[in-house]
Amino acid sequence: MKESLKSDSLQIEHLLNIIKEQGVEYLNSISERATSVDNKLIPEKQALPEEGYGTEEVLKLFNKRFEPLMVASSGPRYLGFVTGGSTPASVAGDWLSTIYDQNTQSVKGHGDISAVIELEAIAMLLDLLELPKSFLGGFVTGAMMSNFTCVAVARQWYGKEKEIDIAKEGITIPIHILTAIPHSSAIKSLSLLGIGSGNIIKIKTEEGNREAISIKDLEDHIQKLNGDPFILISSGGTVNTVDFDDFTAIRKLKEKYNFWWHIDAAFGGFAACSDTYKHLVKDWEYADSITVDCHKWLNVPYESAVFFIKEQYKLLQVETFQNSNAPYLGDPLESFNYLNFLPENSRRLKALPAWFSLMAYGKDGYRDIVENSIFCSNQFGEFIESSDDFELLAPVRLNTICFTLKGEEKQDMVNQFLELLNATGKVFMTPTNYNQRKGIRAAFVNWRTTEHDVKLITEAMAELATDLK
Ligand SMILES: *Cc1c(COP(=O)(O)O)cnc(C)c1O
């Protein structure tokens, strides 16, 4: 063993301690840290060192070059994209995932039982989201991969309806995909699955500033298919305006027509945690598959999301994901093994941060996180509505505010305003386009955000709007 590795292994306690101290310092000051930095750093073409520096020296290098540029993206005023924070319990679980470094596969054999933790985390999530145990779930890296996993099984289902084993034979027939306002990642998954991102039948939305699928237009298109099966990708919270498809109406359509119903509820699914908002996902349990992100509103570190696919489709799922030419892995239906049910083979114990956090805060804790985000988002929405400088582009439906500068004549200034606002480092939001207008999105999904943060944000916005006049 070379000296650098040998000495690192001898001082592991010291190394973990200095990392811990640095981590504590970061987390305890995250509220004051900038949400953006003026980053001019480019990757150094630095040669691989012949003899390594050892961890403590590397930490110094990291701290010199990168640490000061780390933005508080998991801090309370980062409202860009839909970015969650990490709860203390989830950080603890995440550290332990690395320490124990299990390859999470089966519930017995293979030398580890980490899949038991994953199955327990899935059961707790179903409980939290008030979904039935008829779903089989697993962890993947993000909602993109969850959409991919769900639609992959839908694709296999579609093939079977046409007596084709798509997993084996490839796609030999067109596949009908119906959707209104899918997330870009659902479209990306169609491209990865060989269905083609351009091959969607676009359904209208409901009238009146809505992003929800028009049930009437949907049924008209279904009838045009003349009884052919299809896959419906529906939305449980669109990213721009958090609109939900009418799941009760879709459930009724499912009684009449033959289709696979997928719901992308990456963050909107957490409406189920709130008594006031759970009506938004009423009847979603009738879907065949559901996507839920964990690194958003569950507030666990990246990369974490789950898929829920009805267990009755287990065979289709195995046909899609099994390692069919590896006999040493055994019969996939006889001994449950995650690698036969999702894209990855080797995988880390991704469920542990979620398991820790769900156990640490429980149903009540998560209800509170979700309701606090909605409260902050409503406060922010009220500020926009009552302001002379801003206007809402869509009604406040849950946790994301879609707004713009007030007045058509200010459209040219929206991007400049947002750049200046983000450059303050006090808050971060993302640009969007909605109804042919330039807009800004502010998504509230971080457990740390308080009313006080909303005040700091709105003050910064008001000040900037005055400067721009
Ligand atoms: C964020 C999001 C995704 C993609 O999620 P990743 O975790 O970034 O892969 C998919 N669908 C919706 C509705 C989202 O909000």
The ligand as an SDF file (V2000), in Angstrom:
LIG
                    3D

 15 15  0  0  0  0  0  0  0  0999 V2000
  -38.3340   18.0280  -11.6210 C   0  0  0  0  0  0  0  0  0  0  0  0
  -39.3430   17.3010  -12.4320 C   0  0  0  0  0  0  0  0  0  0  0  0
  -38.9840   16.2150  -13.2410 C   0  0  0  0  0  0  0  0  0  0  0  0
  -37.5470   15.7830  -13.4540 C   0  0  0  0  0  0  0  0  0  0  0  0
  -36.9760   15.4860  -12.2480 O   0  0  0  0  0  0  0  0  0  0  0  0
  -35.4260   15.2160  -11.9830 P   0  0  0  0  0  0  0  0  0  0  0  0
  -35.4330   14.8790  -10.5690 O   0  0  0  0  0  0  0  0  0  0  0  0
  -34.7340   16.5010  -12.3080 O   0  0  0  0  0  0  0  0  0  0  0  0
  -34.9900   14.1190  -12.8590 O   0  0  0  0  0  0  0  0  0  0  0  0
  -39.9930   15.5360  -13.8840 C   0  0  0  0  0  0  0  0  0  0  0  0
  -41.2770   15.9240  -13.7690 N   0  0  0  0  0  0  0  0  0  0  0  0
  -41.6550   16.9900  -13.0370 C   0  0  0  0  0  0  0  0  0  0  0  0
  -43.0980   17.3640  -12.9700 C   0  0  0  0  0  0  0  0  0  0  0  0
  -40.6980   17.7110  -12.3300 C   0  0  0  0  0  0  0  0  0  0  0  0
  -41.0630   18.7610  -11.5880 O   0  0  0  0  0  0  0  0  0  0  0  0
  1  2  1  0
  2  3  1  0
  2 14  2  0
  3  4  1  0
  3 10  2  0
  4  5  1  0
  5  6  1  0
  6  7  2  0
  6  8  1  0
  6  9  1  0
 10 11  1  0
 11 12  2  0
 12 13  1  0
 12 14  1  0
 14 15  1  0
M  END
$$$$
